[in-house]
Amino acid sequence: MNLAHWVGRGGFALLLASLSVGAAAAEVPYDKARFAAALERCAPIVVAFVADWCSTCSVQKPIVTELIEDPKFKGVTVFIADFDKELDLRKRLRVAQQSTFVAYKGCKEVGRSTGQTRKDAIARLFAKTL
């Protein structure tokens, strides 16, 4: 699994469009400037640290996809951060393992989870951003 798999072929433009209108939740590749802007706006955010070689990440992927399609999570942005490449972000957020979610609400971290594969638990974490 690679980061393109998380976003889906052809889905990137659709995700950007949905971000621009703010109508739906979205998965987007981590981008330092976009992440900083979302934090500045105090937008509901989840950062998902994934790795191509991570079997837990593979299990989490369809759960995340299902959750962002749920109208309940309208407006939540899930930034997909490559665990192996985003070393500065990992250090800043004190993330030691792939398959980690870090959730933000109102410009502050409100929760995190590592290795969780139960949909209900991941949904509860995402709900903390609302």
MODELLER restraints for C-alpha pairs under 7 A, 6 or more apart:
rsr = mdl.restraints
at = mdl.atoms
rsr.add(forms.Gaussian(group=physical.xy_distance, feature=features.Distance(at['CA:1:A'], at['CA:52:A']), mean=4.75, stdev=0.5))
rsr.add(forms.Gaussian(group=physical.xy_distance, feature=features.Distance(at['CA:2:A'], at['CA:52:A']), mean=4.97, stdev=0.5))
rsr.add(forms.Gaussian(group=physical.xy_distance, feature=features.Distance(at['CA:6:A'], at['CA:61:A']), mean=6.69, stdev=0.5))
rsr.add(forms.Gaussian(group=physical.xy_distance, feature=features.Distance(at['CA:7:A'], at['CA:27:A']), mean=6.36, stdev=0.5))
rsr.add(forms.Gaussian(group=physical.xy_distance, feature=features.Distance(at['CA:7:A'], at['CA:28:A']), mean=6.60, stdev=0.5))
rsr.add(forms.Gaussian(group=physical.xy_distance, feature=features.Distance(at['CA:15:A'], at['CA:26:A']), mean=5.80, stdev=0.5))
rsr.add(forms.Gaussian(group=physical.xy_distance, feature=features.Distance(at['CA:15:A'], at['CA:27:A']), mean=6.87, stdev=0.5))
rsr.add(forms.Gaussian(group=physical.xy_distance, feature=features.Distance(at['CA:15:A'], at['CA:28:A']), mean=6.90, stdev=0.5))
rsr.add(forms.Gaussian(group=physical.xy_distance, feature=features.Distance(at['CA:18:A'], at['CA:24:A']), mean=5.89, stdev=0.5))
rsr.add(forms.Gaussian(group=physical.xy_distance, feature=features.Distance(at['CA:19:A'], at['CA:26:A']), mean=6.90, stdev=0.5))
rsr.add(forms.Gaussian(group=physical.xy_distance, feature=features.Distance(at['CA:22:A'], at['CA:75:A']), mean=5.94, stdev=0.5))
rsr.add(forms.Gaussian(group=physical.xy_distance, feature=features.Distance(at['CA:23:A'], at['CA:74:A']), mean=6.53, stdev=0.5))
rsr.add(forms.Gaussian(group=physical.xy_distance, feature=features.Distance(at['CA:23:A'], at['CA:75:A']), mean=6.36, stdev=0.5))
rsr.add(forms.Gaussian(group=physical.xy_distance, feature=features.Distance(at['CA:24:A'], at['CA:74:A']), mean=4.53, stdev=0.5))
rsr.add(forms.Gaussian(group=physical.xy_distance, feature=features.Distance(at['CA:24:A'], at['CA:75:A']), mean=5.21, stdev=0.5))
rsr.add(forms.Gaussian(group=physical.xy_distance, feature=features.Distance(at['CA:25:A'], at['CA:68:A']), mean=5.12, stdev=0.5))
rsr.add(forms.Gaussian(group=physical.xy_distance, feature=features.Distance(at['CA:25:A'], at['CA:69:A']), mean=6.87, stdev=0.5))
rsr.add(forms.Gaussian(group=physical.xy_distance, feature=features.Distance(at['CA:25:A'], at['CA:73:A']), mean=5.96, stdev=0.5))
rsr.add(forms.Gaussian(group=physical.xy_distance, feature=features.Distance(at['CA:25:A'], at['CA:74:A']), mean=4.62, stdev=0.5))
rsr.add(forms.Gaussian(group=physical.xy_distance, feature=features.Distance(at['CA:25:A'], at['CA:75:A']), mean=4.63, stdev=0.5))
rsr.add(forms.Gaussian(group=physical.xy_distance, feature=features.Distance(at['CA:25:A'], at['CA:76:A']), mean=4.66, stdev=0.5))
rsr.add(forms.Gaussian(group=physical.xy_distance, feature=features.Distance(at['CA:25:A'], at['CA:77:A']), mean=5.59, stdev=0.5))
rsr.add(forms.Gaussian(group=physical.xy_distance, feature=features.Distance(at['CA:26:A'], at['CA:68:A']), mean=6.23, stdev=0.5))
rsr.add(forms.Gaussian(group=physical.xy_distance, feature=features.Distance(at['CA:26:A'], at['CA:76:A']), mean=6.60, stdev=0.5))
rsr.add(forms.Gaussian(group=physical.xy_distance, feature=features.Distance(at['CA:26:A'], at['CA:77:A']), mean=4.98, stdev=0.5))
rsr.add(forms.Gaussian(group=physical.xy_distance, feature=features.Distance(at['CA:26:A'], at['CA:78:A']), mean=6.00, stdev=0.5))
rsr.add(forms.Gaussian(group=physical.xy_distance, feature=features.Distance(at['CA:27:A'], at['CA:77:A']), mean=6.03, stdev=0.5))
rsr.add(forms.Gaussian(group=physical.xy_distance, feature=features.Distance(at['CA:27:A'], at['CA:78:A']), mean=4.61, stdev=0.5))
rsr.add(forms.Gaussian(group=physical.xy_distance, feature=features.Distance(at['CA:27:A'], at['CA:79:A']), mean=5.91, stdev=0.5))
rsr.add(forms.Gaussian(group=physical.xy_distance, feature=features.Distance(at['CA:27:A'], at['CA:80:A']), mean=6.74, stdev=0.5))
rsr.add(forms.Gaussian(group=physical.xy_distance, feature=features.Distance(at['CA:28:A'], at['CA:78:A']), mean=6.25, stdev=0.5))
rsr.add(forms.Gaussian(group=physical.xy_distance, feature=features.Distance(at['CA:28:A'], at['CA:79:A']), mean=5.11, stdev=0.5))
rsr.add(forms.Gaussian(group=physical.xy_distance, feature=features.Distance(at['CA:28:A'], at['CA:80:A']), mean=5.96, stdev=0.5))
rsr.add(forms.Gaussian(group=physical.xy_distance, feature=features.Distance(at['CA:29:A'], at['CA:79:A']), mean=5.54, stdev=0.5))
rsr.add(forms.Gaussian(group=physical.xy_distance, feature=features.Distance(at['CA:29:A'], at['CA:80:A']), mean=4.72, stdev=0.5))
rsr.add(forms.Gaussian(group=physical.xy_distance, feature=features.Distance(at['CA:29:A'], at['CA:81:A']), mean=6.36, stdev=0.5))
rsr.add(forms.Gaussian(group=physical.xy_distance, feature=features.Distance(at['CA:30:A'], at['CA:79:A']), mean=4.87, stdev=0.5))
rsr.add(forms.Gaussian(group=physical.xy_distance, feature=features.Distance(at['CA:30:A'], at['CA:80:A']), mean=5.18, stdev=0.5))
rsr.add(forms.Gaussian(group=physical.xy_distance, feature=features.Distance(at['CA:30:A'], at['CA:81:A']), mean=4.96, stdev=0.5))
rsr.add(forms.Gaussian(group=physical.xy_distance, feature=features.Distance(at['CA:39:A'], at['CA:107:A']), mean=5.46, stdev=0.5))
rsr.add(forms.Gaussian(group=physical.xy_distance, feature=features.Distance(at['CA:40:A'], at['CA:107:A']), mean=6.86, stdev=0.5))
rsr.add(forms.Gaussian(group=physical.xy_distance, feature=features.Distance(at['CA:42:A'], at['CA:105:A']), mean=6.50, stdev=0.5))
rsr.add(forms.Gaussian(group=physical.xy_distance, feature=features.Distance(at['CA:42:A'], at['CA:106:A']), mean=4.57, stdev=0.5))
rsr.add(forms.Gaussian(group=physical.xy_distance, feature=features.Distance(at['CA:42:A'], at['CA:107:A']), mean=4.27, stdev=0.5))
rsr.add(forms.Gaussian(group=physical.xy_distance, feature=features.Distance(at['CA:43:A'], at['CA:105:A']), mean=6.65, stdev=0.5))
rsr.add(forms.Gaussian(group=physical.xy_distance, feature=features.Distance(at['CA:43:A'], at['CA:106:A']), mean=6.62, stdev=0.5))
rsr.add(forms.Gaussian(group=physical.xy_distance, feature=features.Distance(at['CA:44:A'], at['CA:75:A']), mean=6.84, stdev=0.5))
rsr.add(forms.Gaussian(group=physical.xy_distance, feature=features.Distance(at['CA:44:A'], at['CA:76:A']), mean=4.94, stdev=0.5))
rsr.add(forms.Gaussian(group=physical.xy_distance, feature=features.Distance(at['CA:44:A'], at['CA:77:A']), mean=6.45, stdev=0.5))
rsr.add(forms.Gaussian(group=physical.xy_distance, feature=features.Distance(at['CA:44:A'], at['CA:104:A']), mean=5.79, stdev=0.5))
rsr.add(forms.Gaussian(group=physical.xy_distance, feature=features.Distance(at['CA:44:A'], at['CA:105:A']), mean=5.10, stdev=0.5))
rsr.add(forms.Gaussian(group=physical.xy_distance, feature=features.Distance(at['CA:44:A'], at['CA:129:A']), mean=4.96, stdev=0.5))
rsr.add(forms.Gaussian(group=physical.xy_distance, feature=features.Distance(at['CA:44:A'], at['CA:130:A']), mean=6.26, stdev=0.5))
rsr.add(forms.Gaussian(group=physical.xy_distance, feature=features.Distance(at['CA:45:A'], at['CA:76:A']), mean=5.60, stdev=0.5))
rsr.add(forms.Gaussian(group=physical.xy_distance, feature=features.Distance(at['CA:45:A'], at['CA:77:A']), mean=4.96, stdev=0.5))
rsr.add(forms.Gaussian(group=physical.xy_distance, feature=features.Distance(at['CA:45:A'], at['CA:78:A']), mean=5.90, stdev=0.5))
rsr.add(forms.Gaussian(group=physical.xy_distance, feature=features.Distance(at['CA:45:A'], at['CA:103:A']), mean=5.76, stdev=0.5))
rsr.add(forms.Gaussian(group=physical.xy_distance, feature=features.Distance(at['CA:45:A'], at['CA:104:A']), mean=5.02, stdev=0.5))
rsr.add(forms.Gaussian(group=physical.xy_distance, feature=features.Distance(at['CA:45:A'], at['CA:105:A']), mean=6.83, stdev=0.5))
rsr.add(forms.Gaussian(group=physical.xy_distance, feature=features.Distance(at['CA:45:A'], at['CA:129:A']), mean=6.51, stdev=0.5))
rsr.add(forms.Gaussian(group=physical.xy_distance, feature=features.Distance(at['CA:46:A'], at['CA:77:A']), mean=6.28, stdev=0.5))
rsr.add(forms.Gaussian(group=physical.xy_distance, feature=features.Distance(at['CA:46:A'], at['CA:78:A']), mean=4.69, stdev=0.5))
rsr.add(forms.Gaussian(group=physical.xy_distance, feature=features.Distance(at['CA:46:A'], at['CA:79:A']), mean=6.21, stdev=0.5))
rsr.add(forms.Gaussian(group=physical.xy_distance, feature=features.Distance(at['CA:46:A'], at['CA:101:A']), mean=6.38, stdev=0.5))
rsr.add(forms.Gaussian(group=physical.xy_distance, feature=features.Distance(at['CA:46:A'], at['CA:102:A']), mean=5.46, stdev=0.5))
rsr.add(forms.Gaussian(group=physical.xy_distance, feature=features.Distance(at['CA:46:A'], at['CA:103:A']), mean=4.35, stdev=0.5))
rsr.add(forms.Gaussian(group=physical.xy_distance, feature=features.Distance(at['CA:46:A'], at['CA:104:A']), mean=6.22, stdev=0.5))
rsr.add(forms.Gaussian(group=physical.xy_distance, feature=features.Distance(at['CA:47:A'], at['CA:78:A']), mean=5.63, stdev=0.5))
rsr.add(forms.Gaussian(group=physical.xy_distance, feature=features.Distance(at['CA:47:A'], at['CA:79:A']), mean=4.70, stdev=0.5))
rsr.add(forms.Gaussian(group=physical.xy_distance, feature=features.Distance(at['CA:47:A'], at['CA:80:A']), mean=6.09, stdev=0.5))
rsr.add(forms.Gaussian(group=physical.xy_distance, feature=features.Distance(at['CA:47:A'], at['CA:81:A']), mean=6.78, stdev=0.5))
rsr.add(forms.Gaussian(group=physical.xy_distance, feature=features.Distance(at['CA:47:A'], at['CA:101:A']), mean=5.50, stdev=0.5))
rsr.add(forms.Gaussian(group=physical.xy_distance, feature=features.Distance(at['CA:47:A'], at['CA:102:A']), mean=5.08, stdev=0.5))
rsr.add(forms.Gaussian(group=physical.xy_distance, feature=features.Distance(at['CA:47:A'], at['CA:103:A']), mean=6.48, stdev=0.5))
rsr.add(forms.Gaussian(group=physical.xy_distance, feature=features.Distance(at['CA:48:A'], at['CA:78:A']), mean=6.73, stdev=0.5))
rsr.add(forms.Gaussian(group=physical.xy_distance, feature=features.Distance(at['CA:48:A'], at['CA:79:A']), mean=6.04, stdev=0.5))
rsr.add(forms.Gaussian(group=physical.xy_distance, feature=features.Distance(at['CA:48:A'], at['CA:80:A']), mean=4.97, stdev=0.5))
rsr.add(forms.Gaussian(group=physical.xy_distance, feature=features.Distance(at['CA:48:A'], at['CA:81:A']), mean=5.88, stdev=0.5))
rsr.add(forms.Gaussian(group=physical.xy_distance, feature=features.Distance(at['CA:48:A'], at['CA:99:A']), mean=6.86, stdev=0.5))
rsr.add(forms.Gaussian(group=physical.xy_distance, feature=features.Distance(at['CA:48:A'], at['CA:100:A']), mean=5.87, stdev=0.5))
rsr.add(forms.Gaussian(group=physical.xy_distance, feature=features.Distance(at['CA:48:A'], at['CA:101:A']), mean=4.59, stdev=0.5))
rsr.add(forms.Gaussian(group=physical.xy_distance, feature=features.Distance(at['CA:48:A'], at['CA:102:A']), mean=6.69, stdev=0.5))
rsr.add(forms.Gaussian(group=physical.xy_distance, feature=features.Distance(at['CA:49:A'], at['CA:80:A']), mean=6.19, stdev=0.5))
rsr.add(forms.Gaussian(group=physical.xy_distance, feature=features.Distance(at['CA:49:A'], at['CA:81:A']), mean=4.81, stdev=0.5))
rsr.add(forms.Gaussian(group=physical.xy_distance, feature=features.Distance(at['CA:49:A'], at['CA:82:A']), mean=5.86, stdev=0.5))
rsr.add(forms.Gaussian(group=physical.xy_distance, feature=features.Distance(at['CA:49:A'], at['CA:83:A']), mean=5.19, stdev=0.5))
rsr.add(forms.Gaussian(group=physical.xy_distance, feature=features.Distance(at['CA:49:A'], at['CA:98:A']), mean=5.27, stdev=0.5))
rsr.add(forms.Gaussian(group=physical.xy_distance, feature=features.Distance(at['CA:49:A'], at['CA:99:A']), mean=5.49, stdev=0.5))
rsr.add(forms.Gaussian(group=physical.xy_distance, feature=features.Distance(at['CA:49:A'], at['CA:100:A']), mean=5.25, stdev=0.5))
rsr.add(forms.Gaussian(group=physical.xy_distance, feature=features.Distance(at['CA:49:A'], at['CA:101:A']), mean=6.42, stdev=0.5))
rsr.add(forms.Gaussian(group=physical.xy_distance, feature=features.Distance(at['CA:50:A'], at['CA:57:A']), mean=5.78, stdev=0.5))
rsr.add(forms.Gaussian(group=physical.xy_distance, feature=features.Distance(at['CA:50:A'], at['CA:80:A']), mean=6.89, stdev=0.5))
rsr.add(forms.Gaussian(group=physical.xy_distance, feature=features.Distance(at['CA:50:A'], at['CA:81:A']), mean=6.16, stdev=0.5))
rsr.add(forms.Gaussian(group=physical.xy_distance, feature=features.Distance(at['CA:50:A'], at['CA:82:A']), mean=5.29, stdev=0.5))
rsr.add(forms.Gaussian(group=physical.xy_distance, feature=features.Distance(at['CA:50:A'], at['CA:83:A']), mean=5.31, stdev=0.5))
rsr.add(forms.Gaussian(group=physical.xy_distance, feature=features.Distance(at['CA:50:A'], at['CA:98:A']), mean=5.31, stdev=0.5))
rsr.add(forms.Gaussian(group=physical.xy_distance, feature=features.Distance(at['CA:50:A'], at['CA:99:A']), mean=5.44, stdev=0.5))
rsr.add(forms.Gaussian(group=physical.xy_distance, feature=features.Distance(at['CA:51:A'], at['CA:57:A']), mean=6.87, stdev=0.5))
rsr.add(forms.Gaussian(group=physical.xy_distance, feature=features.Distance(at['CA:51:A'], at['CA:82:A']), mean=5.83, stdev=0.5))
rsr.add(forms.Gaussian(group=physical.xy_distance, feature=features.Distance(at['CA:51:A'], at['CA:83:A']), mean=5.45, stdev=0.5))
rsr.add(forms.Gaussian(group=physical.xy_distance, feature=features.Distance(at['CA:51:A'], at['CA:84:A']), mean=6.58, stdev=0.5))
rsr.add(forms.Gaussian(group=physical.xy_distance, feature=features.Distance(at['CA:51:A'], at['CA:98:A']), mean=6.26, stdev=0.5))
rsr.add(forms.Gaussian(group=physical.xy_distance, feature=features.Distance(at['CA:56:A'], at['CA:99:A']), mean=6.28, stdev=0.5))
rsr.add(forms.Gaussian(group=physical.xy_distance, feature=features.Distance(at['CA:56:A'], at['CA:115:A']), mean=6.38, stdev=0.5))
rsr.add(forms.Gaussian(group=physical.xy_distance, feature=features.Distance(at['CA:57:A'], at['CA:99:A']), mean=5.22, stdev=0.5))
rsr.add(forms.Gaussian(group=physical.xy_distance, feature=features.Distance(at['CA:59:A'], at['CA:117:A']), mean=6.50, stdev=0.5))
rsr.add(forms.Gaussian(group=physical.xy_distance, feature=features.Distance(at['CA:60:A'], at['CA:117:A']), mean=5.69, stdev=0.5))
rsr.add(forms.Gaussian(group=physical.xy_distance, feature=features.Distance(at['CA:63:A'], at['CA:119:A']), mean=6.03, stdev=0.5))
rsr.add(forms.Gaussian(group=physical.xy_distance, feature=features.Distance(at['CA:67:A'], at['CA:73:A']), mean=6.99, stdev=0.5))
rsr.add(forms.Gaussian(group=physical.xy_distance, feature=features.Distance(at['CA:67:A'], at['CA:123:A']), mean=6.88, stdev=0.5))
rsr.add(forms.Gaussian(group=physical.xy_distance, feature=features.Distance(at['CA:83:A'], at['CA:98:A']), mean=5.73, stdev=0.5))
rsr.add(forms.Gaussian(group=physical.xy_distance, feature=features.Distance(at['CA:99:A'], at['CA:114:A']), mean=5.58, stdev=0.5))
rsr.add(forms.Gaussian(group=physical.xy_distance, feature=features.Distance(at['CA:99:A'], at['CA:115:A']), mean=5.20, stdev=0.5))
rsr.add(forms.Gaussian(group=physical.xy_distance, feature=features.Distance(at['CA:100:A'], at['CA:113:A']), mean=5.51, stdev=0.5))
rsr.add(forms.Gaussian(group=physical.xy_distance, feature=features.Distance(at['CA:100:A'], at['CA:114:A']), mean=4.12, stdev=0.5))
rsr.add(forms.Gaussian(group=physical.xy_distance, feature=features.Distance(at['CA:100:A'], at['CA:115:A']), mean=6.32, stdev=0.5))
rsr.add(forms.Gaussian(group=physical.xy_distance, feature=features.Distance(at['CA:101:A'], at['CA:112:A']), mean=5.33, stdev=0.5))
rsr.add(forms.Gaussian(group=physical.xy_distance, feature=features.Distance(at['CA:101:A'], at['CA:113:A']), mean=5.20, stdev=0.5))
rsr.add(forms.Gaussian(group=physical.xy_distance, feature=features.Distance(at['CA:101:A'], at['CA:114:A']), mean=6.37, stdev=0.5))
rsr.add(forms.Gaussian(group=physical.xy_distance, feature=features.Distance(at['CA:102:A'], at['CA:111:A']), mean=6.10, stdev=0.5))
rsr.add(forms.Gaussian(group=physical.xy_distance, feature=features.Distance(at['CA:102:A'], at['CA:112:A']), mean=4.41, stdev=0.5))
rsr.add(forms.Gaussian(group=physical.xy_distance, feature=features.Distance(at['CA:102:A'], at['CA:113:A']), mean=6.77, stdev=0.5))
rsr.add(forms.Gaussian(group=physical.xy_distance, feature=features.Distance(at['CA:103:A'], at['CA:109:A']), mean=5.67, stdev=0.5))
rsr.add(forms.Gaussian(group=physical.xy_distance, feature=features.Distance(at['CA:103:A'], at['CA:110:A']), mean=5.67, stdev=0.5))
rsr.add(forms.Gaussian(group=physical.xy_distance, feature=features.Distance(at['CA:103:A'], at['CA:111:A']), mean=5.22, stdev=0.5))
rsr.add(forms.Gaussian(group=physical.xy_distance, feature=features.Distance(at['CA:103:A'], at['CA:112:A']), mean=5.91, stdev=0.5))
rsr.add(forms.Gaussian(group=physical.xy_distance, feature=features.Distance(at['CA:103:A'], at['CA:125:A']), mean=6.89, stdev=0.5))
rsr.add(forms.Gaussian(group=physical.xy_distance, feature=features.Distance(at['CA:103:A'], at['CA:126:A']), mean=6.73, stdev=0.5))
rsr.add(forms.Gaussian(group=physical.xy_distance, feature=features.Distance(at['CA:103:A'], at['CA:129:A']), mean=6.20, stdev=0.5))
rsr.add(forms.Gaussian(group=physical.xy_distance, feature=features.Distance(at['CA:104:A'], at['CA:110:A']), mean=5.35, stdev=0.5))
rsr.add(forms.Gaussian(group=physical.xy_distance, feature=features.Distance(at['CA:104:A'], at['CA:129:A']), mean=5.47, stdev=0.5))
rsr.add(forms.Gaussian(group=physical.xy_distance, feature=features.Distance(at['CA:105:A'], at['CA:129:A']), mean=4.47, stdev=0.5))
rsr.add(forms.Gaussian(group=physical.xy_distance, feature=features.Distance(at['CA:105:A'], at['CA:130:A']), mean=6.60, stdev=0.5))
rsr.add(forms.Gaussian(group=physical.xy_distance, feature=features.Distance(at['CA:110:A'], at['CA:128:A']), mean=6.48, stdev=0.5))
rsr.add(forms.Gaussian(group=physical.xy_distance, feature=features.Distance(at['CA:111:A'], at['CA:125:A']), mean=6.50, stdev=0.5))
rsr.add(forms.Gaussian(group=physical.xy_distance, feature=features.Distance(at['CA:116:A'], at['CA:122:A']), mean=6.86, stdev=0.5))
